[in-house]
Amino acid sequence: MDKKTGEHLPFINVLLKGTTIGTTTDNSGHYFLKNLPEGKFTLEYKALGYKTVSKEVSLKKGKTLEINVELEEDQIALDGVVVSANRAETSRRLAPTLVNVLDAKVFTTTNAVNLAQGLNFQPGVRVETNCQNCGFQQVRINGLDGPYTQILIDSRPIFSALSGVYGLEQIPANMIERVEVMRGGGSALFGSSAIAGTINIITKEPMRNSAQIAHSLTMIGGSRPDNNTTVNASLVTDDHKAGIYLFGQGRHRASYDHDGDGYSELGKLEAKTLGFRSYLRPATTPSSLSSTITSASSGEVVIYWIFRLTRRISPSRPTTRSTGEA
């Protein structure tokens, strides 16, 4: 289990050192080894992002042992995996281009509720509000406007170039596993919109059965509220051949007039986002979720669906906009 949170950890590699015997923990964080040789051995527990733990055990015939361990996160040795460098999973240290990674912990630490707020903490990336009337935000990389930045979801250009202008606030932080930012041209890899740079959003995978609801309140200027409610839920079959991850967000931000001239610098925002990510693995060969919509080699199908409804209101001119994507 996790030493800090006490949560049971699935998919931890358990190895009997010096042999070819091993297994992984199941969805509930439990494991079972049988038909083991007698003698003194070392059990190793390994997982990406955690320090390796070793336990000395003495195995005797007819005796059953119960060994519980706690794993501690390894913040230094973790060598992240990125896919923005060459469209394939590559160690960040070996990537041919510089890729900055923004993980989910940064969103939590900075109280960022959407992609736009999280990108403010990336070097070389600037998120700015361009219109006091409709309040839209765009991302600038290398000084170029939003349409010159390619927005990807799991390495796929699902959104158009205008998502760099209108889509940043519509992607909730609770659906993001990490964000990979590659500055510089990448049109040969990701299409004609990747002139200033590429922002690749890696979404969360359904790993185990879980549910979570959270609410945050931020005061703008000490007087105007910004309420944000998020809901997460995931459901996975026992054989891990099918799973679904649901996410939702509801946000209400009051308008904010900083200088008291009757025109809001931040317009009123009413936004709702609902979507899911699911997968089906009909093949018997195990495979991990890759950043593809359909993987012909493994028979795995990944489905995305996102619906967004946004309503912005300002004192000068009301603006209503709704978008839906499938």
C-alpha positions as a Markdown table, in Angstrom:
| # | Residue | x | y | z |
|---|---|---|---|---|
| 1 | Met | 0.0 | 0.0 | 0.0 |
| 2 | Asp | 1.0 | 3.6 | -0.4 |
| 3 | Lys | 2.9 | 4.7 | 2.7 |
| 4 | Lys | 1.5 | 8.3 | 2.6 |
| 5 | Thr | -2.1 | 7.7 | 1.8 |
| 6 | Gly | -2.6 | 4.1 | 3.0 |
| 7 | Glu | -4.3 | 3.3 | -0.3 |
| 8 | His | -3.9 | -0.2 | -1.7 |
| 9 | Leu | -1.8 | -0.2 | -4.9 |
| 10 | Pro | -2.7 | -2.3 | -8.0 |
| 11 | Phe | -0.2 | -3.6 | -10.6 |
| 12 | Ile | 2.8 | -3.7 | -8.3 |
| 13 | Asn | 5.5 | -6.1 | -9.5 |
| 14 | Val | 6.4 | -8.8 | -6.9 |
| 15 | Leu | 9.5 | -10.8 | -7.7 |
| 16 | Leu | 11.3 | -13.6 | -6.0 |
| 17 | Lys | 14.9 | -12.5 | -6.5 |
| 18 | Gly | 17.2 | -15.1 | -8.1 |
| 19 | Thr | 14.3 | -17.0 | -9.7 |
| 20 | Thr | 11.9 | -16.5 | -12.6 |
| 21 | Ile | 8.9 | -16.5 | -10.2 |
| 22 | Gly | 6.8 | -13.4 | -9.9 |
| 23 | Thr | 3.4 | -11.8 | -10.0 |
| 24 | Thr | 1.6 | -8.5 | -9.8 |
| 25 | Thr | -0.9 | -7.2 | -7.3 |
| 26 | Asp | -4.6 | -7.3 | -8.4 |
| 27 | Asn | -7.1 | -4.5 | -8.5 |
| 28 | Ser | -7.4 | -4.5 | -4.7 |
| 29 | Gly | -3.6 | -4.4 | -4.1 |
| 30 | His | -3.3 | -8.1 | -3.1 |
| 31 | Tyr | -1.1 | -10.8 | -4.5 |
| 32 | Phe | -0.5 | -14.6 | -4.1 |
| 33 | Leu | 2.5 | -16.8 | -4.8 |
| 34 | Lys | 2.4 | -20.6 | -4.6 |
| 35 | Asn | 4.6 | -23.7 | -5.2 |
| 36 | Leu | 7.6 | -21.8 | -4.1 |
| 37 | Pro | 11.0 | -23.5 | -3.4 |
| 38 | Glu | 12.2 | -23.9 | 0.2 |
| 39 | Gly | 15.0 | -21.7 | 1.5 |
| 40 | Lys | 15.9 | -18.1 | 2.2 |
| 41 | Phe | 15.0 | -15.6 | -0.5 |
| 42 | Thr | 14.4 | -11.9 | -1.1 |
| 43 | Leu | 11.1 | -10.6 | -2.2 |
| 44 | Glu | 11.2 | -7.4 | -4.3 |
| 45 | Tyr | 8.4 | -5.0 | -4.8 |
| 46 | Lys | 8.7 | -2.6 | -7.8 |
| 47 | Ala | 6.5 | 0.0 | -9.4 |
| 48 | Leu | 7.0 | 3.1 | -11.5 |
| 49 | Gly | 7.2 | 6.1 | -9.3 |
| 50 | Tyr | 7.9 | 4.2 | -6.1 |
| 51 | Lys | 11.1 | 3.2 | -4.4 |
| 52 | Thr | 11.9 | -0.5 | -4.6 |
| 53 | Val | 11.3 | -2.4 | -1.4 |
| 54 | Ser | 13.1 | -5.7 | -0.5 |
| 55 | Lys | 12.0 | -8.2 | 2.1 |
| 56 | Glu | 14.0 | -11.2 | 3.4 |
| 57 | Val | 11.8 | -14.3 | 3.7 |
| 58 | Ser | 12.3 | -17.9 | 4.8 |
| 59 | Leu | 10.2 | -20.4 | 2.9 |
| 60 | Lys | 9.3 | -23.7 | 4.4 |
| 61 | Lys | 7.1 | -26.5 | 3.1 |
| 62 | Gly | 3.5 | -26.4 | 4.3 |
| 63 | Lys | 3.9 | -23.0 | 5.8 |
| 64 | Thr | 1.9 | -19.9 | 4.5 |
| 65 | Leu | 3.3 | -16.4 | 5.0 |
| 66 | Glu | 1.4 | -13.1 | 4.8 |
| 67 | Ile | 3.8 | -10.2 | 3.9 |
| 68 | Asn | 2.5 | -6.7 | 3.7 |
| 69 | Val | 4.6 | -3.8 | 2.6 |
| 70 | Glu | 4.4 | 0.0 | 2.2 |
| 71 | Leu | 5.8 | 1.7 | -0.8 |
| 72 | Glu | 7.1 | 5.3 | -0.7 |
| 73 | Glu | 6.9 | 7.6 | -3.7 |
| 74 | Asp | 10.2 | 8.3 | -5.4 |
| 75 | Gln | 10.2 | 11.9 | -6.5 |
| 76 | Ile | 13.8 | 12.0 | -7.7 |
| 77 | Ala | 14.4 | 8.8 | -9.6 |
| 78 | Leu | 11.2 | 8.9 | -11.5 |
| 79 | Asp | 12.1 | 9.1 | -15.2 |
| 80 | Gly | 8.9 | 10.2 | -16.9 |
| 81 | Val | 7.7 | 8.8 | -20.2 |
| 82 | Val | 6.6 | 11.2 | -22.9 |
| 83 | Val | 5.0 | 10.7 | -26.3 |
| 84 | Ser | 5.2 | 14.2 | -27.7 |
| 85 | Ala | 8.8 | 13.9 | -29.0 |
| 86 | Asn | 8.3 | 11.3 | -31.7 |
| 87 | Arg | 4.6 | 10.0 | -31.4 |
| 88 | Ala | 5.8 | 7.0 | -29.5 |
| 89 | Glu | 6.3 | 6.3 | -25.8 |
| 90 | Thr | 9.9 | 7.4 | -25.0 |
| 91 | Ser | 11.9 | 8.1 | -21.9 |
| 92 | Arg | 11.9 | 11.8 | -21.3 |
| 93 | Arg | 15.7 | 11.7 | -20.8 |
| 94 | Leu | 16.2 | 10.1 | -24.2 |
| 95 | Ala | 13.7 | 12.2 | -26.1 |
| 96 | Pro | 15.1 | 14.0 | -29.2 |
| 97 | Thr | 13.4 | 17.3 | -28.3 |
| 98 | Leu | 12.8 | 19.1 | -25.1 |
| 99 | Val | 9.5 | 18.2 | -23.6 |
| 100 | Asn | 8.2 | 19.8 | -20.4 |
| 101 | Val | 5.8 | 17.7 | -18.4 |
| 102 | Leu | 3.0 | 19.0 | -16.2 |
| 103 | Asp | 1.6 | 16.3 | -14.0 |
| 104 | Ala | -1.6 | 16.1 | -12.0 |
| 105 | Lys | 0.1 | 17.0 | -8.7 |
| 106 | Val | 0.9 | 20.5 | -10.1 |
| 107 | Phe | -2.8 | 21.0 | -10.8 |
| 108 | Thr | -3.7 | 20.0 | -7.3 |
| 109 | Thr | -0.9 | 22.1 | -5.6 |
| 110 | Thr | -1.8 | 25.2 | -7.5 |
| 111 | Asn | -5.6 | 24.7 | -7.3 |
| 112 | Ala | -5.8 | 24.8 | -11.0 |
| 113 | Val | -9.3 | 23.7 | -12.1 |
| 114 | Asn | -8.7 | 23.6 | -15.9 |
| 115 | Leu | -6.0 | 23.3 | -18.5 |
| 116 | Ala | -5.6 | 27.1 | -18.9 |
| 117 | Gln | -4.8 | 27.7 | -15.2 |
| 118 | Gly | -2.3 | 24.8 | -15.2 |
| 119 | Leu | -0.4 | 26.0 | -18.2 |
| 120 | Asn | 0.5 | 29.2 | -16.4 |
| 121 | Phe | 3.2 | 27.2 | -14.5 |
| 122 | Gln | 4.9 | 26.0 | -17.7 |
| 123 | Pro | 8.1 | 27.8 | -18.8 |
| 124 | Gly | 7.9 | 29.4 | -22.2 |
| 125 | Val | 4.1 | 29.2 | -22.2 |
| 126 | Arg | 1.8 | 32.2 | -21.6 |
| 127 | Val | -1.9 | 32.1 | -21.1 |
| 128 | Glu | -3.6 | 35.4 | -21.6 |
| 129 | Thr | -7.2 | 36.8 | -21.6 |
| 130 | Asn | -7.7 | 38.5 | -25.0 |
| 131 | Cys | -11.3 | 39.8 | -24.8 |
| 132 | Gln | -12.9 | 41.5 | -21.9 |
| 133 | Asn | -16.3 | 41.1 | -23.6 |
| 134 | Cys | -16.4 | 37.3 | -24.0 |
| 135 | Gly | -13.4 | 36.6 | -21.7 |
| 136 | Phe | -11.8 | 33.9 | -23.9 |
| 137 | Gln | -8.2 | 32.8 | -23.2 |
| 138 | Gln | -5.5 | 31.7 | -25.5 |
| 139 | Val | -2.1 | 30.2 | -25.1 |
| 140 | Arg | 1.0 | 31.7 | -26.6 |
| 141 | Ile | 4.1 | 29.7 | -27.3 |
| 142 | Asn | 7.2 | 31.5 | -28.8 |
| 143 | Gly | 5.1 | 34.7 | -29.0 |
| 144 | Leu | 2.6 | 33.2 | -31.6 |
| 145 | Asp | -1.1 | 33.3 | -31.3 |
| 146 | Gly | -3.3 | 30.4 | -30.1 |
| 147 | Pro | -4.3 | 29.0 | -33.5 |
| 148 | Tyr | -0.6 | 28.2 | -34.2 |
| 149 | Thr | -0.4 | 25.8 | -31.3 |
| 150 | Gln | -1.6 | 22.2 | -31.8 |
| 151 | Ile | -3.8 | 20.8 | -28.9 |
| 152 | Leu | -3.7 | 17.0 | -28.8 |
| 153 | Ile | -5.6 | 14.6 | -26.6 |
| 154 | Asp | -3.6 | 11.3 | -26.1 |
| 155 | Ser | -1.5 | 12.3 | -29.1 |
| 156 | Arg | -4.5 | 12.7 | -31.4 |
| 157 | Pro | -5.5 | 16.1 | -32.9 |
| 158 | Ile | -9.2 | 15.7 | -31.8 |
| 159 | Phe | -9.7 | 19.5 | -31.5 |
| 160 | Ser | -9.2 | 22.0 | -34.3 |
| 161 | Ala | -6.6 | 24.8 | -34.2 |
| 162 | Leu | -9.1 | 27.2 | -32.6 |
| 163 | Ser | -9.0 | 25.0 | -29.5 |
| 164 | Gly | -5.9 | 26.9 | -28.6 |
| 165 | Val | -8.1 | 30.0 | -28.4 |
| 166 | Tyr | -11.5 | 28.7 | -27.1 |
| 167 | Gly | -10.8 | 25.3 | -25.7 |
| 168 | Leu | -8.4 | 25.8 | -22.8 |
| 169 | Glu | -11.0 | 26.5 | -20.1 |
| 170 | Gln | -13.2 | 23.7 | -21.3 |
| 171 | Ile | -10.7 | 20.9 | -20.4 |
| 172 | Pro | -11.1 | 20.1 | -16.6 |
| 173 | Ala | -8.1 | 19.2 | -14.6 |
| 174 | Asn | -9.8 | 16.1 | -13.1 |
| 175 | Met | -9.5 | 14.3 | -16.5 |
| 176 | Ile | -5.8 | 15.0 | -17.0 |
| 177 | Glu | -3.1 | 12.6 | -16.1 |
| 178 | Arg | -0.3 | 14.8 | -17.4 |
| 179 | Val | 0.3 | 17.5 | -20.0 |
| 180 | Glu | 3.3 | 17.4 | -22.3 |
| 181 | Val | 4.5 | 20.7 | -23.8 |
| 182 | Met | 6.9 | 20.8 | -26.7 |
| 183 | Arg | 8.0 | 24.2 | -27.8 |
| 184 | Gly | 8.9 | 24.8 | -31.5 |
| 185 | Gly | 7.6 | 23.6 | -34.8 |
| 186 | Gly | 6.3 | 20.0 | -35.1 |
| 187 | Ser | 4.2 | 20.2 | -38.2 |
| 188 | Ala | 5.8 | 17.1 | -39.7 |
| 189 | Leu | 4.6 | 15.0 | -36.7 |
| 190 | Phe | 1.4 | 16.6 | -35.6 |
| 191 | Gly | 0.0 | 18.6 | -38.6 |
| 192 | Ser | 0.0 | 22.1 | -39.9 |
| 193 | Ser | -1.2 | 23.8 | -36.7 |
| 194 | Ala | 1.9 | 22.8 | -34.7 |
| 195 | Ile | 4.0 | 25.9 | -35.7 |
| 196 | Ala | 4.5 | 27.5 | -32.3 |
| 197 | Gly | 4.4 | 24.2 | -30.4 |
| 198 | Thr | 2.4 | 21.2 | -29.3 |
| 199 | Ile | 0.4 | 20.6 | -26.1 |
| 200 | Asn | -0.4 | 16.9 | -25.6 |
| 201 | Ile | -3.0 | 16.1 | -23.0 |
| 202 | Ile | -2.7 | 12.6 | -21.6 |
| 203 | Thr | -6.0 | 11.6 | -20.0 |
| 204 | Lys | -6.5 | 9.4 | -17.0 |
| 205 | Glu | -7.1 | 5.7 | -17.6 |
| 206 | Pro | -9.6 | 3.6 | -15.7 |
| 207 | Met | -7.3 | 1.5 | -13.5 |
| 208 | Arg | -9.6 | 0.4 | -10.6 |
| 209 | Asn | -13.1 | 0.9 | -9.3 |
| 210 | Ser | -13.2 | 4.3 | -7.6 |
| 211 | Ala | -15.3 | 7.5 | -7.2 |
| 212 | Gln | -14.5 | 11.0 | -6.0 |
| 213 | Ile | -16.3 | 14.3 | -5.7 |
| 214 | Ala | -14.7 | 17.6 | -4.8 |
| 215 | His | -15.6 | 21.3 | -4.6 |
| 216 | Ser | -13.4 | 24.4 | -4.4 |
| 217 | Leu | -14.1 | 28.1 | -3.8 |
| 218 | Thr | -11.8 | 30.8 | -4.9 |
| 219 | Met | -12.4 | 34.5 | -4.2 |
| 220 | Ile | -11.4 | 37.0 | -7.0 |
| 221 | Gly | -10.4 | 40.3 | -5.6 |
| 222 | Gly | -11.6 | 39.1 | -2.2 |
| 223 | Ser | -15.2 | 39.6 | -3.1 |
| 224 | Arg | -16.2 | 37.7 | -6.3 |
| 225 | Pro | -16.7 | 33.9 | -6.0 |
| 226 | Asp | -15.4 | 31.2 | -8.4 |
| 227 | Asn | -17.1 | 27.9 | -7.5 |
| 228 | Asn | -15.9 | 24.7 | -9.1 |
| 229 | Thr | -17.3 | 21.2 | -8.6 |
| 230 | Thr | -15.7 | 18.1 | -10.1 |
| 231 | Val | -16.9 | 14.4 | -10.2 |
| 232 | Asn | -14.7 | 11.4 | -11.1 |
| 233 | Ala | -15.7 | 7.7 | -11.3 |
| 234 | Ser | -14.1 | 4.7 | -12.9 |
| 235 | Leu | -15.3 | 1.1 | -13.3 |
| 236 | Val | -13.1 | -1.8 | -14.5 |
| 237 | Thr | -14.0 | -5.4 | -15.0 |
| 238 | Asp | -12.2 | -8.1 | -13.0 |
| 239 | Asp | -10.2 | -9.3 | -16.0 |
| 240 | His | -9.3 | -5.7 | -17.0 |
| 241 | Lys | -10.5 | -6.2 | -20.5 |
| 242 | Ala | -13.0 | -3.4 | -20.3 |
| 243 | Gly | -13.2 | -0.2 | -18.3 |
| 244 | Ile | -14.7 | 3.3 | -18.3 |
| 245 | Tyr | -13.7 | 6.5 | -16.7 |
| 246 | Leu | -16.3 | 9.2 | -16.2 |
| 247 | Phe | -15.5 | 12.9 | -15.4 |
| 248 | Gly | -17.7 | 15.9 | -14.9 |
| 249 | Gln | -17.2 | 19.6 | -14.0 |
| 250 | Gly | -19.5 | 22.4 | -13.1 |
| 251 | Arg | -18.1 | 25.9 | -12.7 |
| 252 | His | -19.7 | 29.3 | -11.8 |
| 253 | Arg | -17.5 | 32.4 | -11.8 |
| 254 | Ala | -19.0 | 35.8 | -11.1 |
| 255 | Ser | -18.0 | 38.8 | -13.2 |
| 256 | Tyr | -15.2 | 40.9 | -11.8 |
| 257 | Asp | -14.8 | 44.7 | -12.4 |
| 258 | His | -11.4 | 45.7 | -11.1 |
| 259 | Asp | -11.4 | 49.4 | -11.8 |
| 260 | Gly | -15.2 | 50.0 | -11.2 |
| 261 | Asp | -15.9 | 51.5 | -14.7 |
| 262 | Gly | -18.9 | 49.3 | -15.3 |
| 263 | Tyr | -17.1 | 46.9 | -17.6 |
| 264 | Ser | -15.9 | 43.6 | -16.3 |
| 265 | Glu | -12.3 | 42.5 | -16.8 |
| 266 | Leu | -13.5 | 38.9 | -16.2 |
| 267 | Gly | -16.9 | 38.1 | -17.5 |
| 268 | Lys | -19.4 | 35.9 | -15.8 |
| 269 | Leu | -18.8 | 32.2 | -16.6 |
| 270 | Glu | -21.2 | 29.3 | -16.4 |
| 271 | Ala | -19.6 | 26.1 | -17.7 |
| 272 | Lys | -20.4 | 22.4 | -17.5 |
| 273 | Thr | -18.3 | 19.6 | -18.9 |
| 274 | Leu | -19.3 | 15.9 | -19.0 |
| 275 | Gly | -17.4 | 13.1 | -20.7 |
| 276 | Phe | -16.0 | 9.6 | -20.4 |
| 277 | Arg | -13.1 | 7.5 | -21.7 |
| 278 | Ser | -13.6 | 3.8 | -22.1 |
| 279 | Tyr | -11.7 | 0.9 | -23.6 |
| 280 | Leu | -12.4 | -2.7 | -24.7 |
| 281 | Arg | -9.8 | -5.4 | -25.2 |
| 282 | Pro | -11.3 | -8.3 | -26.9 |
| 283 | Ala | -8.0 | -9.9 | -27.7 |
| 284 | Thr | -6.4 | -12.4 | -25.2 |
| 285 | Thr | -3.0 | -10.8 | -25.6 |
| 286 | Pro | -2.5 | -8.2 | -22.8 |
| 287 | Ser | -1.6 | -4.7 | -23.8 |
| 288 | Ser | -1.5 | -1.3 | -22.2 |
| 289 | Leu | -3.6 | 1.6 | -23.3 |
| 290 | Ser | -1.6 | 3.5 | -25.9 |
| 291 | Ser | -2.3 | 6.9 | -27.2 |
| 292 | Thr | -4.4 | 5.7 | -30.1 |
| 293 | Ile | -8.1 | 5.6 | -30.9 |
| 294 | Thr | -7.9 | 2.0 | -32.2 |
| 295 | Ser | -5.0 | -0.4 | -31.9 |
| 296 | Ala | -5.2 | -3.1 | -34.6 |
| 297 | Ser | -2.3 | -5.1 | -33.2 |
| 298 | Ser | -4.0 | -5.8 | -29.8 |
| 299 | Gly | -7.7 | -5.5 | -30.8 |
| 300 | Glu | -8.1 | -2.7 | -28.3 |
| 301 | Val | -10.7 | 0.0 | -28.9 |
| 302 | Val | -10.6 | 3.3 | -27.0 |
| 303 | Ile | -13.6 | 5.7 | -27.1 |
| 304 | Tyr | -13.7 | 9.3 | -26.1 |
| 305 | Trp | -16.8 | 11.5 | -25.6 |
| 306 | Ile | -16.9 | 15.0 | -24.3 |
| 307 | Phe | -19.7 | 17.5 | -24.1 |
| 308 | Arg | -19.2 | 21.1 | -23.1 |
| 309 | Leu | -21.6 | 23.9 | -22.5 |
| 310 | Thr | -20.3 | 27.3 | -21.7 |
| 311 | Arg | -22.2 | 30.6 | -21.1 |
| 312 | Arg | -20.3 | 33.8 | -20.7 |
| 313 | Ile | -22.0 | 37.1 | -19.7 |
| 314 | Ser | -20.5 | 40.5 | -19.4 |
| 315 | Pro | -22.1 | 43.9 | -18.7 |
| 316 | Ser | -21.1 | 45.3 | -22.1 |
| 317 | Arg | -22.4 | 42.6 | -24.4 |
| 318 | Pro | -23.8 | 39.2 | -23.5 |
| 319 | Thr | -22.2 | 36.2 | -25.3 |
| 320 | Thr | -23.6 | 32.7 | -25.4 |
| 321 | Arg | -21.6 | 29.8 | -26.9 |
| 322 | Ser | -22.1 | 26.0 | -26.7 |
| 323 | Thr | -20.0 | 23.3 | -28.3 |
| 324 | Gly | -20.3 | 19.6 | -28.4 |
| 325 | Glu | -17.8 | 17.0 | -29.7 |
| 326 | Ala | -17.9 | 13.3 | -30.0 |
